[in-house]
Amino acid sequence: MGYVWDQLRGAIPLITHGDPYLMNLLWVSIRVALISTSAALVVGLPIGLALGLGRFRGRRALHVLANASLALPPVVVGVGVLLLLLPQGAFGSLRIEFSLQAVYVAQAVLALPYIVALTPAAIQGLPPGLLAQARALGAGRVQLSLLALREARIGVLAAVIAALGATLSEVGAVVIVGGNFQGHDETLASALLEQFNYTGHDPVATAIALMLLALILALAGVLTAVQQRSGGLQLRFRTA
């Protein structure tokens, strides 16, 4: 226990005094988490709604693929994204390989399955007949989607929390597509890996670990507070 306290005594002042290296890591991690999760939400939410509300051929097969994508190995995602972004790849003209922008893309891809797979699961868990009643009352496609999101908001926000956690804690894809360059695209999680690989047990590594845990708790706490709020959108349906 003495060793642990020694590490904490060395790490906490680094955090409280606002060490520039740690603050940069924190800022990059927040940007990656918010931008990547937002991108995954913009792309994934309509797909999740289509899977949860749609009635089309192949829907079940797509749902199976969405669930299977939850097990995507981050390293494989990193390699795949990098191959697409290299100069000879399909999106090589963008010239964003080994950059923070590439990290955004890789992390968004890793966050996307949580939105796509868990949103329809939350919608399908709604009381039987609720959506059918809304359709009978004249609800249009947009109104039906808003109703489903409102009633399934706890499950949908759980998907967002899971996606956000993935963008904060993932390391492999960040290192592969971004290069993990200090001061540019290094996140708290990837910096922690580098610290233990090259410097061993060091107060800086302990400080990074504490900041990563605190960031995850803070962002998850905010989303959980939103998740548990009562009320929601009040919708009225036009009768035919």
Sequence and secondary structure as in RCSB ss.txt:
>XXXX:A:sequence
MGYVWDQLRGAIPLITHGDPYLMNLLWVSIRVALISTSAALVVGLPIGLALGLGRFRGRRALHVLANASLALPPV
VVGVGVLLLLLPQGAFGSLRIEFSLQAVYVAQAVLALPYIVALTPAAIQGLPPGLLAQARALGAGRVQLSLLALR
EARIGVLAAVIAALGATLSEVGAVVIVGGNFQGHDETLASALLEQFNYTGHDPVATAIALMLLALILALAGVLTA
VQQRSGGLQLRFRTA
>XXXX:A:secstr
 HHHHHHHHHHHHHHHTT HHHHHHHHHHHHHHHHHHHHHHHHHHHHHHHHHH   TTHHHHHHHHHHGGG  HH
HHHHHHHHHHSTTSTTGGG  TTSHHHHHHHHHHHHHHHHHHHHHHHHHTS TTHHHHHHHTT  HHHHHHHHHH
HTHHHHHHHHHHHHHHHHH  HHHHHHH   TTTT  HHHHHHHHHHHT S HHHHHHHHHHHHHHHHHHHHHHH
HHH            
